[in-house]
């Protein structure tokens, strides 16, 4: 099988940091879920500007890749995979606009609508499969999250516990047929039993696209939160343990673990289940909140820039999506700094 590497990652955070008080001091900021472990408020997060799109963020996140690898190298990518947590337009993903902005002409262009908070892992698997079975040599995978500064700042939603947790940002990965930072294996699971358990709510009962007065929010209830906690606590350690078993290593041998970061409770429970100390399970939750699908590439980029990822490290990426309908893990042997 052709060796495929996660050669580089880069990221972009929009605007200035937004403090927790933007939500907690908002008039009427009361919610019965406010003290639930699922909704412990991070000190900071970033919000997209009112006119900032997913394609805008991807374009800005890719700039460091262009600086490090050259504009021609990025423009010549064969595969473009894009996940937008909140699409800017109905019917149309951001992929074609990203291609136009960056001057790309990929043979493969896929807007990935599923896999949510673990979509970076899923897109890495797709890129690896395409690059190892076709003539394609390079891929660009992009995660854009723009819901925090849009959906969660609505006047009625902003007072809810759920609103203070997300942050906006974008992470991208450059994948190549090379041995620089080889993708050792990827484990993914689509779990149909949990499909549809993540819901949105509007008080007037309309469909989300119909006109009305009520504001769209995630349909959290005490029962649904309990289900998500139970599934998330189990799914991520399971998929990463199975991945490590296939590689012939113990989970305790992971040098760097980077996961999605819904809340501190998940982060603690996952590293304890995998028998990893906190310093090896890296996150940016306190700085950027729950970045949904962008969390893995953004945190990995920051870890590399800060020197927390060393040459030769076994880096494992993992997470789960929505209410548990997808889980995935990927292992990369990091080499060569920025490639």
Buried (B, 14 or more C-beta within 10 A) or exposed (E): EEBBBBBBBBBBBBEEEBBBEBBEEBEEBEBEBBEBEBBBBBEBBBBBEEEBBBBBBBBBBBBBBBEBBEEEBBBBBBBBBBBBBBBBEEEEBBBBBBBEBBEBEBEBBBBBEBBBBBBBBBBBBBBBEBBBEEEBBBBBBBBBBBBBBBBBBBEBBBBBBBBBBBBBBBBBBBBBBBEBBBBBBBBBBBBEEBBEBBEEBBEEEEEEEEEBEEBBBBEBEEEBBEBBBEBBBBBBBBBBBBBBEEBEBEBEEBBBBBBBBBBBBBBEBBBBBBEBEEEBBBBBBEBBBBBBBBBBBBBBBBBBBEEBBEEEBBBBBBBBBBBBBBBBBBBBBBBBBBB
